[in-house]
Amino acid sequence: MPEPIPLKDHEKETQLVNKRLLACGLLVAVLSCILVGRMYFLQVTEFAYHSTISENNRVHVLPIPPERGLIYDRNGVVLADNRPSFNLIMTRERSGDWSQVLDSLISILQLPEEDRILFDKDLKQARHRFDPVTLLYELTEEQIALVAVNQFRLPGIDVEPQFVRHYPLGAHFAHSIGYVGRINEKESKQLSVDYRGTQSIGKTGIERFYESELHGRVGYEEVETNAQGRVLRVLKHTDPIPGKSIVLSLDIGLQEAAEDALGDRRGSVVALDPETGEVLAMVSKPSFDPNLFVTGISFKEYAALRDSVDRPLFNRVLRGLYAPGSTIKPEVAIAGLDSSVVTAQTRVFDPGYFQLPDYDHKYRNWNHSGDGWVDMDAAIMRSNDTYFYTLAHKLGIDRMHDYMTMFGLGQKVSLDMFEESAGLMPSREWKRATRRQVWFPGETVILGIGQGYMQVTPLQLAQATALIANKGVWNRPHLAKTVDGVTPVDEHPMPNIVLHDSSEWDQVNHGMQMVMHDPRGIARASALGAQYRIAGKSGTAQVVAIKQGERYNRLKTLERNRDNALFVGFAPAAHPKIAVSVMIENGEAGGRVAGPVVRQVMDAWLLDKEGHLKPQYATPVKAPGEPHV
């Protein structure tokens, strides 16, 4: 029998279709509710948030770097200014694949590969992608034209005028003013928002010490941009506050005179006003051009400066540590007088050497034949080593250390020179801590003539000399005369040196005058024809030790192992207006080599253009041998 043919169940199919339509309708209704709910959440609940994001995509806050404060010398001569320059700027936010853009830039301008390395570092240091970063400074007209022609290949690259630091006098003030340089990665992490948009920061000297005053406050501009990042209009502008100007105590005329006097020799010159502590001249030779560092020095140029045997980057005035030699004998004399170890009339017999009791070792006087009986005046005048060996032995290391410390030796003395080294004034405790040894009497003996462990900077020598000129009144050396018209205040003044008998200052002053003006004075040649009285002291310090019984022979000594020549002095002796410290590396004879440099610096400050003593410095010139007043 044939099987029955099944027929469609229309009622069942209708029910199935209706169920499906209902499910689809419910799904559409649910999705519609979700969509409406999401739209309500975004447009009502989160309206403020998304409006802000949208606005931020259209409006950017661009920093406006402030103009750096200017630096002048005491006469108003500009020592550091800001020069307009066309610079190449890049904004990563507008550059897309900024690495590829840099490749195109290097190719178009034919720049060395080392520039590409610097560009990468500078861009990665930027805090935000929309912060403009300066890649190249002082573009040439040809470079500007190449960038303009290839602008379509360089999105995010612009040429903008900016101010760049400039030092008109180049190497003359490199070690005192210092220089600015590009902000490195470490500095960028430590700087505040005030440095947004700023590419340079003070690295050394006054530029670094007074960075916060010189920098100023950053300004801002709110701008509207299109989708490509182009500025359409400025919505709000806040002007930056320029940095404060600084007037230094340095005098360009005296600075040049000191440089000329020093010549091509390696060394330093420091000139102070004893009454105020103002630094009148500060020379360290050889020097360098600070403009090389402003926009980024090349590896080759920096290597040449860094590796030079003459160390032009080394600030000898603040960081150079030298044995002071006989230049500290006046301070040792003050210590002896004030502690009552000696009087002005105390005499010592000099056979040409000094020996400690029960010791065979002979500490030689520079004059091997000896000076016979010498008192304090004669000892200072002749720079008699035997006298000061004896005096140091009587004082002992403890009193020597305490008195020399009062004069600023072994500590930083300046007010606004952060690079200064403290030097070293040794003591029993120092040797025990560093050498694990006791102090020996012979080490005290040689300290009396500025040899041994003692190390000082030329600035410390100048300050110690100024203290004798100023009769113990401390005025810390400083470079800034005014900052934005205000005189800096020493918040931590040094205590004045108060002697039991203030006439002892005059006694040492008189001995230093005899150095310059007595017929037997060790540096009388440097004072010939002077229209004013000079108080001075020479020093010749060993660089390498000489064996017992041997004599110094310059012909058998390498040039850089020869003695250093030093000289300190102040003038006019009765009312000092200038104190000078000179150090010439391997100059050998302090009185003969460094003394004339001191004289030339003093003449430049105290004499007018016709060579006459300026009226404000005129005092009666006493003949040698007249009693000191």
Secondary structure, 3 states (H helix, E strand, C coil): CCCCCCCCCHHHHHHHHHHHHHHHHHHHHHHHHHHHHHHHHHHHHCHHHHHHHHHHHHEEEEEECCCCCCEECCCCCEEEEEEEEEEEEECHHHHCCHHHHHHHHHHHHCCCHHHHHHHHHHHHHCCCCCCCEEEECCCCHHHHHHHHHCHHHCCCEEEEEEEEEECCCHHHHHHHHCCEEECCHHHHHHCCHHHCCCCEEECCHHHHHCHHHHHCECEEEEEEECCCCCEEEEEEEECCECCCCEEECCCHHHHHHHHHHHCCCCEEEEEECCCCCEEEEEEEECCCCCHHHHCCCCHHHHHHHHCCCCCCCCCHHHHCCECCHHHHHHHHHHHHHHCCCCCCCCCEEECCEECCCCCCCCEECCCCCCCEEECHHHHHHHCCHHHHHHHHHHHHHHHHHHHHHHCCCCCCCCCCCCCCCCCECCCHHHHHHHCCCCCCHHHHHHHCCCCCCCEECHHHHHHHHHHHHCCCCCCCCECEEEECCECCCCCCCCCCCCCCCCHHHHHHHHHHHHHHHCCCCCCHHHHCCCCCCCEEEEEEECCCCCCCCCCCCHHHCCHHHCCEEEEEEEECCCCCCEEEEEEECCCCCHHHHHHHHHHHHHHHHHECCCCCECHHHCCCCCCCCCCCC
